[in-house]
Amino acid sequence: MLSIRSLALAAVAAIVAGVGSPVAQASPPTDGLLYVGSASTITALSPETGAVQFTKSPAIASRDWSRLYSTQSTNTATVLTTSDARTGKALATRKLAPNLGLRAVSDDGSAAVLSENATTGANPYEPTPRPTTTLTVVRTGQKPRTYTVMGNVEPEAFSLSNYSLFVIEYSPPTAPDRYRVARIDVVGHAKVLKTRAVRSNEDELQEPMRGTARAQTMAPDGRRLYTLYTRDATATEPAEAFVHVLDLQRERATCVDLPPEFAASPVGAVAVSPSGTRLYVVAPAAAALAELDTATLRITRTARLPEPSTDTTVRATVAGSTTLYVATASEVTSVNLTDLAASGAWYVPGTVTGIQPASSSRTLFVSLTDRVLAVDPRTGTTQREFASINAGRIDHVAPALRPIVREGDSVQCAC
């Protein structure tokens, strides 16, 4: 089974309200907020005091964290609300058919897709057996359109053109044990749609396959979605690990093979540099680290972490252009990006569920399951602690993608 960008302070820009109606403008923020994720709930905190500013549930965010999209269902309707992520103020609402869950929003906020009998923000890598899938696409200024897709699909992301919707297609539809990344053309007036292959130079990406996604991150400009996943060995093929690169602008898919030791790690982490030019992959069970050049999609360097870890929780993030932070269980290790050598380590009082630098290089926000710490990364000293969040079990801090969590072993699928 598989896993939205990394913990941070989000300074959110003024853009149109998006899929709600009417279109509205948001005021530019004067400071940032810290967003804590817990399942499908988003809670906004003051980064200085930890005071809760607002909570949206169930909700997902736009890539740039300028908008939050939430749903409320009744027996007669689903109400889709677009809110300003800086203030929590509702900018627009739209009434739709009942029993719909919001699954993805386009990069510009002008389109959204909802699926029937689903939860907003549900994990797309946990399939529900079904022969066909009902999707509703909502666009700004247009009537909603409902499509029947021939097959079992879970929405993953819109292309940047908004004409294509990328989905995880499961097969067999009623007893899924394989997947492929596919696309659906969501323009025109046809009510019954078929999936299409995503363009790729690699034949194996065109056919259903088995695999397990480990971690996922989005490029800073929103043009690519990077997913780390592994496949177990078979009678004829060895175990393998690779990064699946989904180009949302060119609408193409590519795989970058990783060294063999990455396939042995049951969990992993990926982090992209703020410039978007480097991607870092961590396999803690093998104490392995790899750097990918995102322009050439080639591995440029590999290194070893100080020691392997069998823990099932790992997070990684890049601070500026100098440091990679890797957290396994309660230990946080800093890696100097000049030579990929570990430069220090310290512990926190709990399992790390999210990690990301603040705007100040002297503060690193670290989330545990029940609180958020503001830590001095040079010493590991806690500067502030936010414990009265009441957000449920914290699983990430945003704008990070929610972690990919496997809920069972009946199907092993990845994007």
Rosetta blueprint (number, residue, H / E / L):
1 M L
2 L L
3 S L
4 I L
5 R E
6 S L
7 L L
8 A L
9 L E
10 A E
11 A L
12 V L
13 A L
14 A L
15 I L
16 V E
17 A L
18 G L
19 V L
20 G L
21 S E
22 P L
23 V L
24 A L
25 Q E
26 A L
27 S L
28 P L
29 P L
30 T L
31 D L
32 G L
33 L E
34 L E
35 Y E
36 V E
37 G E
38 S E
39 A L
40 S L
41 T E
42 I E
43 T E
44 A E
45 L E
46 S L
47 P L
48 E L
49 T L
50 G L
51 A L
52 V E
53 Q E
54 F E
55 T E
56 K E
57 S L
58 P L
59 A E
60 I E
61 A E
62 S L
63 R L
64 D L
65 W L
66 S L
67 R E
68 L E
69 Y E
70 S E
71 T E
72 Q E
73 S E
74 T L
75 N L
76 T L
77 A L
78 T E
79 V E
80 L E
81 T E
82 T E
83 S E
84 D E
85 A L
86 R L
87 T L
88 G L
89 K L
90 A E
91 L E
92 A E
93 T E
94 R E
95 K E
96 L E
97 A L
98 P L
99 N L
100 L E
101 G E
102 L E
103 R E
104 A E
105 V E
106 S L
107 D L
108 D L
109 G L
110 S L
111 A E
112 A E
113 V E
114 L E
115 S E
116 E E
117 N L
118 A L
119 T L
120 T L
121 G L
122 A L
123 N L
124 P L
125 Y L
126 E L
127 P L
128 T L
129 P L
130 R L
131 P L
132 T E
133 T E
134 T E
135 L E
136 T E
137 V E
138 V E
139 R E
140 T L
141 G L
142 Q L
143 K L
144 P L
145 R E
146 T E
147 Y E
148 T E
149 V E
150 M E
151 G L
152 N E
153 V E
154 E E
155 P E
156 E E
157 A E
158 F E
159 S L
160 L L
161 S L
162 N L
163 Y L
164 S E
165 L E
166 F E
167 V E
168 I E
169 E E
170 Y E
171 S E
172 P L
173 P L
174 T L
175 A L
176 P L
177 D L
178 R E
179 Y E
180 R E
181 V E
182 A E
183 R E
184 I E
185 D E
186 V L
187 V L
188 G L
189 H L
190 A L
191 K L
192 V E
193 L E
194 K L
195 T L
196 R E
197 A E
198 V L
199 R E
200 S L
201 N L
202 E L
203 D H
204 E H
205 L H
206 Q H
207 E L
208 P L
209 M E
210 R L
211 G L
212 T E
213 A E
214 R E
215 A E
216 Q E
217 T E
218 M E
219 A L
220 P L
221 D L
222 G L
223 R L
224 R E
225 L E
226 Y E
227 T E
228 L E
229 Y E
230 T E
231 R E
232 D L
233 A L
234 T L
235 A L
236 T L
237 E L
238 P L
239 A L
240 E E
241 A E
242 F E
243 V E
244 H E
245 V E
246 L E
247 D E
248 L L
249 Q L
250 R L
251 E L
252 R E
253 A E
254 T E
255 C E
256 V E
257 D E
258 L L
259 P L
260 P H
261 E H
262 F H
263 A H
264 A H
265 S L
266 P L
267 V L
268 G L
269 A E
270 V E
271 A E
272 V E
273 S L
274 P L
275 S L
276 G L
277 T L
278 R E
279 L E
280 Y E
281 V E
282 V E
283 A E
284 P H
285 A H
286 A H
287 A L
288 A E
289 L E
290 A E
291 E E
292 L E
293 D E
294 T L
295 A L
296 T L
297 L L
298 R E
299 I E
300 T E
301 R E
302 T E
303 A E
304 R E
305 L L
306 P L
307 E L
308 P L
309 S L
310 T L
311 D L
312 T L
313 T L
314 V E
315 R E
316 A E
317 T E
318 V E
319 A E
320 G L
321 S L
322 T L
323 T E
324 L E
325 Y E
326 V E
327 A E
328 T E
329 A L
330 S L
331 E E
332 V E
333 T E
334 S E
335 V E
336 N E
337 L L
338 T L
339 D L
340 L L
341 A E
342 A E
343 S E
344 G E
345 A E
346 W E
347 Y E
348 V L
349 P L
350 G L
351 T L
352 V L
353 T L
354 G E
355 I E
356 Q E
357 P E
358 A L
359 S L
360 S L
361 S L
362 R L
363 T L
364 L E
365 F E
366 V E
367 S E
368 L L
369 T L
370 D L
371 R L
372 V E
373 L E
374 A E
375 V E
376 D E
377 P L
378 R L
379 T L
380 G L
381 T E
382 T E
383 Q E
384 R E
385 E E
386 F E
387 A L
388 S L
389 I L
390 N L
391 A L
392 G L
393 R L
394 I L
395 D L
396 H E
397 V E
398 A E
399 P L
400 A E
401 L L
402 R L
403 P L
404 I L
405 V L
406 R L
407 E L
408 G L
409 D L
410 S L
411 V L
412 Q L
413 C L
414 A L
415 C L
